[in-house]
Amino acid sequence: MHRPGADPEHMTAEDFLCDFCGLCWAPERPMVEGHRGSLICGVCLAEAHRVVVLRGEGVRLSEGEICTLCLAPKDEPHWRGPASTRPAACKVCIKRSGAILEKDPESGWTRPAT
């Protein structure tokens, strides 16, 4: 997500916000981009991975709801972030985003084991 009012011609790190927690990009908070500019930060991604992948928990979306990252309606567990807009990430996107961040050595991100 982009900060409301951000100038698309002069974007800064503070203009890129995680759709799930609303915090801006920072070196200690790497992000992965989904469709149409959606973003999930490493902190939210780690929690989503713990809940959905490791514990097998999560929520089922209501009719008409879609994954914030892939924009697809999927009948599988999703993780809901703490942001007031209540975005949701599907299990496939959580796994895919984790693989992307792990491949980037500068991110320092690894999938949580517990």
N, CA, C and O atoms as a GROMACS GRO file, in nm:
protein
  456
    1MET      N    1   0.086  -0.115   0.000
    1MET     CA    2   0.000   0.000   0.000
    1MET      C    3   0.091   0.122   0.000
    1MET      O    4   0.202   0.118   0.052
    2HIS      N    5   0.043   0.227  -0.057
    2HIS     CA    6   0.116   0.352  -0.057
    2HIS      C    7   0.050   0.449   0.040
    2HIS      O    8  -0.072   0.451   0.056
    3ARG      N    9   0.133   0.529   0.103
    3ARG     CA   10   0.081   0.628   0.197
    3ARG      C   11  -0.012   0.722   0.121
    3ARG      O   12   0.022   0.769   0.013
    4PRO      N   13  -0.131   0.748   0.176
    4PRO     CA   14  -0.223   0.843   0.110
    4PRO      C   15  -0.154   0.978   0.090
    4PRO      O   16  -0.090   1.030   0.181
    5GLY      N   17  -0.166   1.031  -0.029
    5GLY     CA   18  -0.107   1.159  -0.061
    5GLY      C   19   0.038   1.153  -0.108
    5GLY      O   20   0.098   1.256  -0.138
    6ALA      N   21   0.095   1.031  -0.115
    6ALA     CA   22   0.234   1.017  -0.160
    6ALA      C   23   0.245   1.057  -0.306
    6ALA      O   24   0.154   1.032  -0.386
    7ASP      N   25   0.356   1.120  -0.340
    7ASP     CA   26   0.381   1.162  -0.478
    7ASP      C   27   0.442   1.044  -0.553
    7ASP      O   28   0.555   1.006  -0.524
    8PRO      N   29   0.371   0.986  -0.650
    8PRO     CA   30   0.422   0.868  -0.720
    8PRO      C   31   0.553   0.894  -0.795
    8PRO      O   32   0.625   0.800  -0.829
    9GLU      N   33   0.585   1.019  -0.822
    9GLU     CA   34   0.709   1.054  -0.891
    9GLU      C   35   0.827   1.068  -0.795
    9GLU      O   36   0.942   1.069  -0.839
   10HIS      N   37   0.801   1.077  -0.666
   10HIS     CA   38   0.906   1.097  -0.565
   10HIS      C   39   0.877   1.013  -0.440
   10HIS      O   40   0.860   1.067  -0.331
   11MET      N   41   0.872   0.883  -0.457
   11MET     CA   42   0.841   0.793  -0.346
   11MET      C   43   0.964   0.775  -0.256
   11MET      O   44   1.076   0.766  -0.305
   12THR      N   45   0.940   0.769  -0.126
   12THR     CA   46   1.045   0.740  -0.029
   12THR      C   47   1.004   0.615   0.048
   12THR      O   48   0.892   0.567   0.034
   13ALA      N   49   1.094   0.564   0.130
   13ALA     CA   50   1.066   0.444   0.208
   13ALA      C   51   0.940   0.462   0.294
   13ALA      O   52   0.864   0.368   0.314
   14GLU      N   53   0.919   0.582   0.345
   14GLU     CA   54   0.804   0.610   0.430
   14GLU      C   55   0.671   0.604   0.354
   14GLU      O   56   0.565   0.601   0.416
   15ASP      N   57   0.678   0.604   0.221
   15ASP     CA   58   0.556   0.600   0.140
   15ASP      C   59   0.506   0.458   0.113
   15ASP      O   60   0.394   0.440   0.065
   16PHE      N   61   0.588   0.357   0.144
   16PHE     CA   62   0.551   0.217   0.122
   16PHE      C   63   0.510   0.157   0.255
   16PHE      O   64   0.591   0.144   0.346
   17LEU      N   65   0.382   0.120   0.266
   17LEU     CA   66   0.326   0.070   0.392
   17LEU      C   67   0.281  -0.075   0.380
   17LEU      O   68   0.224  -0.116   0.278
   18CYS      N   69   0.306  -0.150   0.484
   18CYS     CA   70   0.255  -0.287   0.490
   18CYS      C   71   0.103  -0.280   0.497
   18CYS      O   72   0.047  -0.207   0.579
   19ASP      N   73   0.036  -0.356   0.412
   19ASP     CA   74  -0.110  -0.358   0.413
   19ASP      C   75  -0.166  -0.420   0.541
   19ASP      O   76  -0.282  -0.398   0.576
   20PHE      N   77  -0.084  -0.497   0.611
   20PHE     CA   78  -0.132  -0.574   0.725
   20PHE      C   79  -0.112  -0.504   0.859
   20PHE      O   80  -0.193  -0.522   0.949
   21CYS      N   81  -0.006  -0.424   0.873
   21CYS     CA   82   0.017  -0.354   0.999
   21CYS      C   83   0.024  -0.202   0.983
   21CYS      O   84   0.014  -0.129   1.082
   22GLY      N   85   0.042  -0.155   0.860
   22GLY     CA   86   0.046  -0.012   0.834
   22GLY      C   87   0.182   0.053   0.856
   22GLY      O   88   0.194   0.175   0.838
   23LEU      N   89   0.284  -0.024   0.894
   23LEU     CA   90   0.417   0.033   0.915
   23LEU      C   91   0.490   0.050   0.783
   23LEU      O   92   0.464  -0.023   0.687
   24CYS      N   93   0.582   0.147   0.779
   24CYS     CA   94   0.653   0.175   0.654
   24CYS      C   95   0.775   0.083   0.638
   24CYS      O   96   0.824   0.022   0.734
   25TRP      N   97   0.821   0.078   0.513
   25TRP     CA   98   0.939  -0.001   0.482
   25TRP      C   99   1.059   0.053   0.558
   25TRP      O  100   1.074   0.174   0.574
   26ALA      N  101   1.145  -0.037   0.604
   26ALA     CA  102   1.271  -0.001   0.669
   26ALA      C  103   1.366  -0.118   0.649
   26ALA      O  104   1.322  -0.230   0.628
   27PRO      N  105   1.496  -0.093   0.656
   27PRO     CA  106   1.590  -0.204   0.637
   27PRO      C  107   1.565  -0.322   0.730
   27PRO      O  108   1.583  -0.437   0.691
   28GLU      N  109   1.522  -0.295   0.851
   28GLU     CA  110   1.493  -0.404   0.945
   28GLU      C  111   1.352  -0.461   0.926
   28GLU      O  112   1.314  -0.556   0.995
   29ARG      N  113   1.276  -0.404   0.835
   29ARG     CA  114   1.141  -0.451   0.806
   29ARG      C  115   1.126  -0.467   0.654
   29ARG      O  116   1.060  -0.386   0.589
   30PRO      N  117   1.187  -0.573   0.598
   30PRO     CA  118   1.177  -0.594   0.453
   30PRO      C  119   1.033  -0.624   0.414
   30PRO      O  120   0.953  -0.667   0.497
   31MET      N  121   1.002  -0.603   0.288
   31MET     CA  122   0.865  -0.626   0.240
   31MET      C  123   0.865  -0.704   0.110
   31MET      O  124   0.962  -0.704   0.034
   32VAL      N  125   0.752  -0.772   0.087
   32VAL     CA  126   0.727  -0.843  -0.038
   32VAL      C  127   0.603  -0.780  -0.099
   32VAL      O  128   0.505  -0.751  -0.030
   33GLU      N  129   0.610  -0.759  -0.232
   33GLU     CA  130   0.497  -0.697  -0.301
   33GLU      C  131   0.408  -0.802  -0.365
   33GLU      O  132   0.456  -0.897  -0.426
   34GLY      N  133   0.279  -0.783  -0.349
   34GLY     CA  134   0.181  -0.868  -0.414
   34GLY      C  135   0.124  -0.795  -0.534
   34GLY      O  136   0.187  -0.704  -0.588
   35HIS      N  137   0.005  -0.834  -0.576
   35HIS     CA  138  -0.060  -0.770  -0.690
   35HIS      C  139  -0.107  -0.629  -0.655
   35HIS      O  140  -0.142  -0.599  -0.540
   36ARG      N  141  -0.106  -0.545  -0.757
   36ARG     CA  142  -0.154  -0.406  -0.747
   36ARG      C  143  -0.091  -0.329  -0.632
   36ARG      O  144  -0.157  -0.247  -0.568
   37GLY      N  145   0.036  -0.355  -0.605
   37GLY     CA  146   0.109  -0.278  -0.504
   37GLY      C  147   0.084  -0.317  -0.361
   37GLY      O  148   0.129  -0.247  -0.270
   38SER      N  149   0.014  -0.427  -0.336
   38SER     CA  150  -0.005  -0.470  -0.198
   38SER      C  151   0.131  -0.511  -0.140
   38SER      O  152   0.217  -0.561  -0.213
   39LEU      N  153   0.149  -0.491  -0.011
   39LEU     CA  154   0.276  -0.521   0.055
   39LEU      C  155   0.253  -0.594   0.186
   39LEU      O  156   0.157  -0.567   0.258
   40ILE      N  157   0.344  -0.688   0.217
   40ILE     CA  158   0.346  -0.751   0.348
   40ILE      C  159   0.488  -0.742   0.400
   40ILE      O  160   0.583  -0.776   0.329
   41CYS      N  161   0.504  -0.696   0.525
   41CYS     CA  162   0.637  -0.682   0.583
   41CYS      C  163   0.682  -0.815   0.644
   41CYS      O  164   0.601  -0.904   0.667
   42GLY      N  165   0.811  -0.824   0.668
   42GLY     CA  166   0.868  -0.946   0.724
   42GLY      C  167   0.813  -0.981   0.860
   42GLY      O  168   0.799  -1.099   0.893
   43VAL      N  169   0.780  -0.881   0.941
   43VAL     CA  170   0.724  -0.907   1.074
   43VAL      C  171   0.586  -0.972   1.061
   43VAL      O  172   0.558  -1.073   1.126
   44CYS      N  173   0.501  -0.915   0.978
   44CYS     CA  174   0.368  -0.972   0.957
   44CYS      C  175   0.378  -1.109   0.890
   44CYS      O  176   0.304  -1.202   0.924
   45LEU      N  177   0.469  -1.122   0.795
   45LEU     CA  178   0.486  -1.248   0.725
   45LEU      C  179   0.529  -1.359   0.821
   45LEU      O  180   0.482  -1.472   0.810
   46ALA      N  181   0.618  -1.328   0.914
   46ALA     CA  182   0.661  -1.428   1.012
   46ALA      C  183   0.542  -1.474   1.098
   46ALA      O  184   0.527  -1.593   1.123
   47GLU      N  185   0.460  -1.380   1.141
   47GLU     CA  186   0.344  -1.418   1.222
   47GLU      C  187   0.244  -1.497   1.140
   47GLU      O  188   0.186  -1.594   1.188
   48ALA      N  189   0.222  -1.456   1.016
   48ALA     CA  190   0.131  -1.530   0.928
   48ALA      C  191   0.181  -1.673   0.908
   48ALA      O  192   0.102  -1.767   0.908
   49HIS      N  193   0.311  -1.687   0.890
   49HIS     CA  194   0.370  -1.821   0.870
   49HIS      C  195   0.350  -1.907   0.995
   49HIS      O  196   0.314  -2.025   0.984
   50ARG      N  197   0.373  -1.849   1.112
   50ARG     CA  198   0.352  -1.924   1.237
   50ARG      C  199   0.207  -1.973   1.249
   50ARG      O  200   0.182  -2.090   1.279
   51VAL      N  201   0.114  -1.883   1.224
   51VAL     CA  202  -0.028  -1.915   1.244
   51VAL      C  203  -0.079  -2.013   1.139
   51VAL      O  204  -0.137  -2.116   1.174
   52VAL      N  205  -0.058  -1.983   1.013
   52VAL     CA  206  -0.121  -2.061   0.905
   52VAL      C  207  -0.039  -2.184   0.866
   52VAL      O  208  -0.095  -2.292   0.852
   53VAL      N  209   0.091  -2.168   0.850
   53VAL     CA  210   0.173  -2.279   0.802
   53VAL      C  211   0.212  -2.373   0.915
   53VAL      O  212   0.194  -2.494   0.904
   54LEU      N  213   0.266  -2.319   1.023
   54LEU     CA  214   0.316  -2.405   1.131
   54LEU      C  215   0.205  -2.463   1.219
   54LEU      O  216   0.206  -2.581   1.251
   55ARG      N  217   0.109  -2.378   1.258
   55ARG     CA  218   0.002  -2.426   1.348
   55ARG      C  219  -0.122  -2.475   1.276
   55ARG      O  220  -0.210  -2.535   1.337
   56GLY      N  221  -0.130  -2.450   1.146
   56GLY     CA  222  -0.247  -2.494   1.070
   56GLY      C  223  -0.374  -2.422   1.108
   56GLY      O  224  -0.484  -2.475   1.092
   57GLU      N  225  -0.360  -2.302   1.158
   57GLU     CA  226  -0.476  -2.222   1.198
   57GLU      C  227  -0.504  -2.118   1.090
   57GLU      O  228  -0.450  -2.126   0.980
   58GLY      N  229  -0.585  -2.023   1.121
   58GLY     CA  230  -0.620  -1.919   1.025
   58GLY      C  231  -0.770  -1.908   1.016
   58GLY      O  232  -0.844  -1.981   1.082
   59VAL      N  233  -0.815  -1.817   0.932
   59VAL     CA  234  -0.958  -1.793   0.916
   59VAL      C  235  -1.000  -1.823   0.773
   59VAL      O  236  -0.920  -1.811   0.680
   60ARG      N  237  -1.123  -1.862   0.757
   60ARG     CA  238  -1.182  -1.876   0.623
   60ARG      C  239  -1.246  -1.743   0.588
   60ARG      O  240  -1.309  -1.679   0.672
   61LEU      N  241  -1.229  -1.702   0.465
   61LEU     CA  242  -1.285  -1.574   0.424
   61LEU      C  243  -1.434  -1.586   0.395
   61LEU      O  244  -1.483  -1.693   0.359
   62SER      N  245  -1.502  -1.476   0.413
   62SER     CA  246  -1.645  -1.471   0.382
   62SER      C  247  -1.663  -1.467   0.231
   62SER      O  248  -1.570  -1.437   0.156
   63GLU      N  249  -1.782  -1.498   0.188
   63GLU     CA  250  -1.816  -1.493   0.046
   63GLU      C  251  -1.779  -1.356  -0.010
   63GLU      O  252  -1.816  -1.253   0.046
   64GLY      N  253  -1.706  -1.355  -0.121
   64GLY     CA  254  -1.668  -1.231  -0.188
   64GLY      C  255  -1.536  -1.172  -0.142
   64GLY      O  256  -1.484  -1.083  -0.208
   65GLU      N  257  -1.480  -1.221  -0.031
   65GLU     CA  258  -1.350  -1.171   0.014
   65GLU      C  259  -1.238  -1.237  -0.065
   65GLU      O  260  -1.252  -1.350  -0.112
   66ILE      N  261  -1.126  -1.166  -0.078
   66ILE     CA  262  -1.012  -1.218  -0.153
   66ILE      C  263  -0.883  -1.198  -0.074
   66ILE      O  264  -0.879  -1.120   0.021
   67CYS      N  265  -0.780  -1.270  -0.113
   67CYS     CA  266  -0.647  -1.252  -0.056
   67CYS      C  267  -0.595  -1.115  -0.099
   67CYS      O  268  -0.604  -1.079  -0.216
   68THR      N  269  -0.543  -1.041  -0.006
   68THR     CA  270  -0.489  -0.907  -0.034
   68THR      C  271  -0.370  -0.913  -0.129
   68THR      O  272  -0.347  -0.820  -0.206
   69LEU      N  273  -0.293  -1.022  -0.124
   69LEU     CA  274  -0.171  -1.030  -0.202
   69LEU      C  275  -0.192  -1.083  -0.344
   69LEU      O  276  -0.134  -1.030  -0.438
   70CYS      N  277  -0.274  -1.187  -0.360
   70CYS     CA  278  -0.293  -1.244  -0.495
   70CYS      C  279  -0.427  -1.208  -0.558
   70CYS      O  280  -0.450  -1.234  -0.676
   71LEU      N  281  -0.515  -1.148  -0.480
   71LEU     CA  282  -0.647  -1.103  -0.525
   71LEU      C  283  -0.739  -1.218  -0.565
   71LEU      O  284  -0.835  -1.197  -0.639
   72ALA      N  285  -0.710  -1.338  -0.516
   72ALA     CA  286  -0.793  -1.454  -0.551
   72ALA      C  287  -0.879  -1.496  -0.433
   72ALA      O  288  -0.836  -1.488  -0.318
   73PRO      N  289  -1.000  -1.541  -0.462
   73PRO     CA  290  -1.083  -1.598  -0.355
   73PRO      C  291  -1.044  -1.745  -0.338
   73PRO      O  292  -1.063  -1.825  -0.430
   74LYS      N  293  -0.991  -1.780  -0.224
   74LYS     CA  294  -0.944  -1.917  -0.202
   74LYS      C  295  -1.012  -1.975  -0.079
   74LYS      O  296  -1.028  -1.907   0.022
   75ASP      N  297  -1.049  -2.101  -0.090
   75ASP     CA  298  -1.111  -2.171   0.023
   75ASP      C  299  -1.001  -2.244   0.100
   75ASP      O  300  -0.991  -2.366   0.096
   76GLU      N  301  -0.922  -2.167   0.170
   76GLU     CA  302  -0.813  -2.221   0.252
   76GLU      C  303  -0.790  -2.124   0.367
   76GLU      O  304  -0.842  -2.012   0.366
   77PRO      N  305  -0.713  -2.165   0.467
   77PRO     CA  306  -0.687  -2.074   0.580
   77PRO      C  307  -0.613  -1.948   0.535
   77PRO      O  308  -0.524  -1.952   0.451
   78HIS      N  309  -0.653  -1.838   0.593
   78HIS     CA  310  -0.591  -1.707   0.569
   78HIS      C  311  -0.547  -1.649   0.703
   78HIS      O  312  -0.600  -1.685   0.809
   79TRP      N  313  -0.450  -1.559   0.697
   79TRP     CA  314  -0.409  -1.484   0.815
   79TRP      C  315  -0.459  -1.342   0.801
   79TRP      O  316  -0.445  -1.280   0.695
   80ARG      N  317  -0.518  -1.291   0.907
   80ARG     CA  318  -0.564  -1.153   0.907
   80ARG      C  319  -0.467  -1.068   0.987
   80ARG      O  320  -0.428  -1.104   1.098
   81GLY      N  321  -0.427  -0.957   0.930
   81GLY     CA  322  -0.336  -0.867   0.997
   81GLY      C  323  -0.405  -0.781   1.099
   81GLY      O  324  -0.528  -0.779   1.107
   82PRO      N  325  -0.327  -0.709   1.178
   82PRO     CA  326  -0.385  -0.625   1.284
   82PRO      C  327  -0.439  -0.491   1.234
   82PRO      O  328  -0.504  -0.420   1.311
   83ALA      N  329  -0.415  -0.454   1.108
   83ALA     CA  330  -0.460  -0.324   1.057
   83ALA      C  331  -0.613  -0.316   1.059
   83ALA      O  332  -0.682  -0.417   1.050
   84SER      N  333  -0.661  -0.196   1.069
   84SER     CA  334  -0.806  -0.176   1.080
   84SER      C  335  -0.881  -0.219   0.956
   84SER      O  336  -1.001  -0.245   0.963
   85THR      N  337  -0.813  -0.227   0.841
   85THR     CA  338  -0.881  -0.268   0.718
   85THR      C  339  -0.900  -0.420   0.712
   85THR      O  340  -0.972  -0.470   0.626
   86ARG      N  341  -0.835  -0.492   0.801
   86ARG     CA  342  -0.847  -0.637   0.812
   86ARG      C  343  -0.812  -0.711   0.683
   86ARG      O  344  -0.890  -0.793   0.636
   87PRO      N  345  -0.696  -0.682   0.625
   87PRO     CA  346  -0.654  -0.757   0.506
   87PRO      C  347  -0.629  -0.903   0.541
   87PRO      O  348  -0.616  -0.938   0.658
   88ALA      N  349  -0.623  -0.987   0.440
   88ALA     CA  350  -0.602  -1.130   0.462
   88ALA      C  351  -0.500  -1.184   0.361
   88ALA      O  352  -0.499  -1.143   0.245
   89ALA      N  353  -0.416  -1.276   0.408
   89ALA     CA  354  -0.316  -1.341   0.322
   89ALA      C  355  -0.344  -1.490   0.320
   89ALA      O  356  -0.359  -1.552   0.425
   90CYS      N  357  -0.351  -1.548   0.200
   90CYS     CA  358  -0.377  -1.692   0.188
   90CYS      C  359  -0.249  -1.772   0.214
   90CYS      O  360  -0.138  -1.718   0.210
   91LYS      N  361  -0.265  -1.899   0.240
   91LYS     CA  362  -0.152  -1.987   0.270
   91LYS      C  363  -0.051  -1.991   0.156
   91LYS      O  364   0.070  -1.991   0.180
   92VAL      N  365  -0.099  -1.996   0.034
   92VAL     CA  366  -0.009  -1.999  -0.083
   92VAL      C  367   0.077  -1.874  -0.087
   92VAL      O  368   0.198  -1.883  -0.108
   93CYS      N  369   0.017  -1.757  -0.067
   93CYS     CA  370   0.092  -1.632  -0.071
   93CYS      C  371   0.189  -1.621   0.046
   93CYS      O  372   0.298  -1.566   0.032
   94ILE      N  373   0.150  -1.672   0.161
   94ILE     CA  374   0.240  -1.671   0.277
   94ILE      C  375   0.365  -1.753   0.245
   94ILE      O  376   0.477  -1.708   0.270
   95LYS      N  377   0.346  -1.872   0.191
   95LYS     CA  378   0.460  -1.957   0.157
   95LYS      C  379   0.545  -1.893   0.046
   95LYS      O  380   0.668  -1.891   0.056
   96ARG      N  381   0.480  -1.842  -0.056
   96ARG     CA  382   0.551  -1.782  -0.169
   96ARG      C  383   0.629  -1.658  -0.125
   96ARG      O  384   0.744  -1.639  -0.164
   97SER      N  385   0.567  -1.574  -0.044
   97SER     CA  386   0.633  -1.453   0.003
   97SER      C  387   0.753  -1.487   0.091
   97SER      O  388   0.856  -1.421   0.085
   98GLY      N  389   0.737  -1.590   0.174
   98GLY     CA  390   0.849  -1.634   0.257
   98GLY      C  391   0.966  -1.681   0.174
   98GLY      O  392   1.081  -1.649   0.205
   99ALA      N  393   0.939  -1.755   0.069
   99ALA     CA  394   1.046  -1.803  -0.019
   99ALA      C  395   1.117  -1.686  -0.087
   99ALA      O  396   1.239  -1.688  -0.104
  100ILE      N  397   1.042  -1.584  -0.125
  100ILE     CA  398   1.101  -1.466  -0.189
  100ILE      C  399   1.194  -1.394  -0.093
  100ILE      O  400   1.307  -1.362  -0.129
  101LEU      N  401   1.148  -1.368   0.030
  101LEU     CA  402   1.231  -1.296   0.125
  101LEU      C  403   1.354  -1.377   0.164
  101LEU      O  404   1.462  -1.321   0.181
  102GLU      N  405   1.340  -1.508   0.177
  102GLU     CA  406   1.456  -1.591   0.213
  102GLU      C  407   1.564  -1.590   0.106
  102GLU      O  408   1.682  -1.602   0.137
  103LYS      N  409   1.525  -1.575  -0.019
  103LYS     CA  410   1.622  -1.572  -0.129
  103LYS      C  411   1.702  -1.442  -0.134
  103LYS      O  412   1.807  -1.436  -0.197
  104ASP      N  413   1.652  -1.339  -0.068
  104ASP     CA  414   1.720  -1.210  -0.067
  104ASP      C  415   1.813  -1.202   0.054
  104ASP      O  416   1.766  -1.182   0.166
  105PRO      N  417   1.943  -1.219   0.034
  105PRO     CA  418   2.035  -1.220   0.148
  105PRO      C  419   2.038  -1.088   0.225
  105PRO      O  420   2.070  -1.088   0.344
  106GLU      N  421   2.004  -0.978   0.160
  106GLU     CA  422   2.003  -0.849   0.228
  106GLU      C  423   1.887  -0.836   0.327
  106GLU      O  424   1.893  -0.756   0.420
  107SER      N  425   1.781  -0.915   0.308
  107SER     CA  426   1.666  -0.904   0.396
  107SER      C  427   1.694  -0.962   0.534
  107SER      O  428   1.640  -0.913   0.634
  108GLY      N  429   1.778  -1.065   0.540
  108GLY     CA  430   1.806  -1.129   0.669
  108GLY      C  431   1.687  -1.206   0.724
  108GLY      O  432   1.689  -1.249   0.839
  109TRP      N  433   1.585  -1.225   0.642
  109TRP     CA  434   1.462  -1.290   0.687
  109TRP      C  435   1.470  -1.441   0.668
  109TRP      O  436   1.518  -1.489   0.565
  110THR      N  437   1.424  -1.514   0.768
  110THR     CA  438   1.413  -1.659   0.756
  110THR      C  439   1.276  -1.701   0.809
  110THR      O  440   1.219  -1.636   0.896
  111ARG      N  441   1.224  -1.808   0.755
  111ARG     CA  442   1.096  -1.859   0.802
  111ARG      C  443   1.109  -1.904   0.947
  111ARG      O  444   1.206  -1.970   0.983
  112PRO      N  445   1.012  -1.867   1.028
  112PRO     CA  446   1.017  -1.911   1.167
  112PRO      C  447   1.000  -2.062   1.178
  112PRO      O  448   0.924  -2.122   1.102
  113ALA      N  449   1.070  -2.122   1.273
  113ALA     CA  450   1.059  -2.267   1.293
  113ALA      C  451   0.955  -2.299   1.399
  113ALA      O  452   0.906  -2.412   1.406
  114THR      N  453   0.920  -2.202   1.481
  114THR     CA  454   0.818  -2.224   1.585
  114THR      C  455   0.727  -2.103   1.594
  114THR      O  456   0.635  -2.101   1.675
   0.00000   0.00000   0.00000
